[in-house]
Amino acid sequence: MIHHVNFFLSDRSRFREQAETLTFIEMLSQISFK
């Protein structure tokens, strides 16, 4: 159970990094579309 929680936390931080990158890409694409 504890191992599952640790995996969830590490996966969550990795997901947050990807989300920030996607948001940055979306901002750039919106600027280029305008």
Z-matrix of the N, CA and C atoms (Angstrom, degrees):
N
C 1 1.462
C 2 1.535 1 110.43
N 3 1.334 2 115.66 1 -46.10
C 4 1.466 3 118.97 2 179.98
C 5 1.532 4 109.88 3 -64.66
N 6 1.324 5 116.09 4 -38.51
C 7 1.464 6 119.60 5 179.05
C 8 1.532 7 109.78 6 -61.89
N 9 1.320 8 116.52 7 -38.75
C 10 1.460 9 120.92 8 180.00
C 11 1.527 10 110.03 9 -64.46
N 12 1.332 11 116.59 10 -39.40
C 13 1.470 12 120.28 11 -179.96
C 14 1.526 13 110.02 12 -66.68
N 15 1.330 14 116.58 13 -42.69
C 16 1.465 15 119.64 14 179.20
C 17 1.528 16 110.38 15 -62.36
N 18 1.308 17 116.88 16 -40.90
C 19 1.461 18 120.60 17 178.63
C 20 1.528 19 110.12 18 -64.38
N 21 1.327 20 116.45 19 -39.31
C 22 1.465 21 120.81 20 -179.73
C 23 1.526 22 110.31 21 -64.33
N 24 1.334 23 116.37 22 -41.46
C 25 1.470 24 119.89 23 -178.99
C 26 1.525 25 110.42 24 -66.20
N 27 1.328 26 117.04 25 -44.62
C 28 1.463 27 119.59 26 -179.35
C 29 1.530 28 110.01 27 -66.62
N 30 1.324 29 117.13 28 -39.26
C 31 1.452 30 120.77 29 179.07
C 32 1.524 31 110.04 30 -67.51
N 33 1.327 32 116.30 31 -34.85
C 34 1.467 33 120.94 32 -179.89
C 35 1.529 34 110.50 33 -66.09
N 36 1.333 35 117.18 34 -42.88
C 37 1.464 36 119.96 35 179.90
C 38 1.526 37 109.89 36 -65.68
N 39 1.328 38 116.31 37 -37.86
C 40 1.465 39 119.95 38 178.65
C 41 1.525 40 109.57 39 -65.74
N 42 1.336 41 116.53 40 -39.09
C 43 1.458 42 120.85 41 179.64
C 44 1.525 43 110.38 42 -65.15
N 45 1.341 44 116.08 43 -36.75
C 46 1.466 45 119.19 44 -179.74
C 47 1.525 46 110.25 45 -65.83
N 48 1.330 47 116.75 46 -38.11
C 49 1.467 48 119.56 47 177.90
C 50 1.527 49 110.02 48 -63.22
N 51 1.332 50 117.00 49 -42.98
C 52 1.462 51 120.34 50 179.33
C 53 1.523 52 110.15 51 -65.13
N 54 1.328 53 117.18 52 -38.34
C 55 1.463 54 120.82 53 -179.31
C 56 1.527 55 110.05 54 -64.29
N 57 1.333 56 116.66 55 -41.62
C 58 1.467 57 119.66 56 179.00
C 59 1.522 58 110.17 57 -64.00
N 60 1.330 59 116.39 58 -40.34
C 61 1.464 60 120.01 59 179.49
C 62 1.524 61 110.57 60 -65.37
N 63 1.337 62 117.08 61 -42.16
C 64 1.460 63 120.47 62 179.44
C 65 1.519 64 110.55 63 -64.45
N 66 1.333 65 117.08 64 -40.60
C 67 1.463 66 120.50 65 179.12
C 68 1.517 67 110.01 66 -62.10
N 69 1.333 68 116.29 67 -41.49
C 70 1.464 69 120.80 68 179.07
C 71 1.525 70 110.45 69 -63.06
N 72 1.333 71 116.53 70 -41.72
C 73 1.471 72 120.63 71 179.71
C 74 1.529 73 110.00 72 -66.55
N 75 1.331 74 116.73 73 -39.25
C 76 1.468 75 119.65 74 178.91
C 77 1.524 76 110.66 75 -63.52
N 78 1.328 77 116.61 76 -41.70
C 79 1.462 78 120.18 77 178.44
C 80 1.522 79 110.26 78 -60.50
N 81 1.338 80 116.33 79 -44.81
C 82 1.467 81 119.86 80 -179.59
C 83 1.524 82 110.52 81 -63.78
N 84 1.315 83 117.54 82 -41.86
C 85 1.467 84 120.40 83 -178.26
C 86 1.529 85 110.53 84 -66.93
N 87 1.338 86 117.21 85 -38.18
C 88 1.469 87 119.88 86 178.76
C 89 1.523 88 110.36 87 -65.72
N 90 1.330 89 116.55 88 -39.79
C 91 1.470 90 119.89 89 179.58
C 92 1.528 91 109.95 90 -65.31
N 93 1.332 92 116.53 91 -41.26
C 94 1.464 93 119.57 92 -178.16
C 95 1.531 94 110.45 93 -71.24
N 96 1.334 95 117.73 94 -30.73
C 97 1.465 96 120.34 95 178.88
C 98 1.525 97 110.53 96 -71.16
N 99 1.316 98 117.25 97 -32.84
C 100 1.473 99 120.76 98 178.72
C 101 1.518 100 110.46 99 -78.81
